[in-house]
Amino acid sequence: DMEAALAGEIAAGVLKSCQWAFMDTVSTGWGGALLLNGEIVAAEPGHTPSGLFEGRRCGLGHEDCNEAHFSGSHVEERVRLILQQKKIPIPKGKNPNALADEAVQRGERWATELYRYIAEGIGKAWAYRLNLIPRIEKIVYQGGFLIPAMELPLFRQTLHQTIQTWASFPELHRDLPIEHAQAEHGALRGAASLFTQLHR
């Protein structure tokens, strides 16, 4: 699905004229795909080691991978625990991460600390990928957690600063575009595009 989503962005989104990029979805889990010299390559950024050693497992059972620590479901788990400790009820039907987004906007310490931690984790993961593939021209993101999180100045600024801190070529990636996926029905468009290419 990530390769299809990336193909959709190439066909009708923010990657139309791009040759080197990567696209991540950070939602319940963390998926991704690479665009390397115009070729779409499958990737598993969520299941690469996070560098943390806490014995935390993702939904697929990988221990201490990026997804286990920085995905939307991990954030939700942390938010639920924090609110439980603070004896703050979660309104019925309310997404805990939406509550955290609102708390960040109000400057509540528990939420700002949590979102700084998550932004740093994602920023490091992206910086490591840029270190491996310094020709990357653009990062594209989507996902139920990352889209609203990236609207928060604290989260976005922390992520950018972390990339600059951990990138081997900070001057090369200082103004690297990080953009929200824009292709309407991108994965469907991309799947159709990939199918057509395979059956020419």
N, C-alpha and C positions, 0 to 999 in steps of 0.2 A: 504493500500500500504506500510506503514511503517513496519507493521508486516511481510509482504512478503519480503521487503528489508532486514530486520534483519535475517529472515530465510535463505535468499540467502547468507548472510555473514557467517552464521553458516555452511552452506553446502559447500561454495566454496570461502570464503574470510578470513578476519582477525579474525573471531570469532570461528574458527574451534574447538579449544580446550578450549573455554571460557564457564563459567557457570554464571557469573555475569557481565553484561555490559548494556550500553544503547547506542542507535544509534539515531542521530538527523539529519534531513534534514533542513538546513536553506537556503531557496531560496526565491521565491516570498513570501511564508509563512514560517511556522516553524512547522514541524511534528516530531514525535518521537515514539520509542517503547523501551521496557525494556526486558532484559534477566535476569530473576530472578531464580537462582538455576536451570538453564537449561530450564526454561519455558518462552515462549514468551508472553509478556503482553502488551496490548495496552496502549498508554499513549498520553497525550495532553500537552507536555511541552510548546508549543507555546501559549496556552490559559490559562496558570497559571498566576496569578497576577505578574506584574513586580516590584511592590513596588513604582512605579511612579504614580503620580496623575495629569495628564495633560488633561484628557478627550479624549485621542487619541483612535481611534477604529481600530480594524483589519478588514479584509475583511468579517469576519463572524459577525461583530458587537460587539465583546467583547471589553470592555473598559479597556485600560491600561494593557493589557496582554503583555507577552513577544513578541509575534508576532507583536503587534501594534507598538512596540518601536524598535525592533532589527532585524526584518526580512529584506531580500533583498529589498522588495518593499518600506519599510520605509526608508532604506538607499537611495534608488533611489530618493524618494520624497525630502529628505534633500539635496541631491547633486544637484538636479534640482533647488531648492530654493537658495542654496548658489551660484551656477553659475549664476543664474538670477540676484542676488544682485550684483555680481562682473562683470556683463555684459560680461560674457564669453559664447559664443555660444557653443551648443552641436552639433558636426558634425552629419549630417544626417546618420542614421543607426548605430551610435555609442552608446553603452550602457553607461548610465551615471555612473554606478558603475565601469565599466572598466576605465573610466576617473579618478575616485577617486582612484582606485588601482594605476594608473600611477602617480598620484599626491602624493600619499603616498611614492612611491619609490623615487620621487624627493625631498621629505621632505617638501612639501608645508604645511604650518601650518593648513589651514582650513581642509585639508584631514587627517592629522595626528591626530588632535583633534577629528574629527568625528569618525575615526576608533578606537581610544582609547576608546571613549565613547561606541561604539558598542561592542568592545571586552570585556570591563568591564561588560556590561549588559549580554552578553552570559556567561562570566566566573562566574558571580554571580548565574545565573540560574543553571549552571552545579554544582557549589559548593553546592547549596541548595539541589540538588538531591543527591549528594554524602553524605551530612549530614543525609539525610533520609535513604540512602542505603549505608552504609560505606563499604560493601563488594564488591562494584563495582571494577572490575579488569581492565576495558578498556572502553574508550569512542570512539565511531566510528562516523564519520560525513560524510555528503555529501551535495550537493546542489549548485546551480549556483552562489550563493553569497559566501558561506562559503569556498568552495574549493579554489578559487583564493585568498580570504582574508587570509586564513591560510598559504599561501605561503609567505606572507609579514612578515618579522621578527618582526616589531613593533606590528602587530596585534597578532601574536602567543605569543610573550613574555608577552604582556599585559594580554592576556587571562590566561596564566599560572600563572602569578603573582596574578591575581584576585582570581583564584581558591585557591591559597595558603593563601591569606588574609582572605577569607570568609569560608574556610573549617574548620569544627570543629575538624578534625583529619588531620592537614596539613602534619604531618610526615608520615601518612599512604598513602597519595595521592601525595607525593612530586614527585615521578617518575612514576605516573600513565600514561600509554600509551594513547595518543590521536591520533588516526589514521584515515586516509582517507579510506572510503569503497573501497574494491578491487575486489569484486566478479563481474565477467563479466555477464551482464544481471541479476544482483543480484535479483531484484524484481521478474522477471519471474521465475528464478530458485527457489526462495523462495515460490512463489505462487504454483508452481508445487509440491514442498516438502510439504507444508501445505495441499494441496488438497489430496496428497497421504496418509498423516497421518490421515486425517478425514475419508477416505474411505477404511481403512484397514478392 
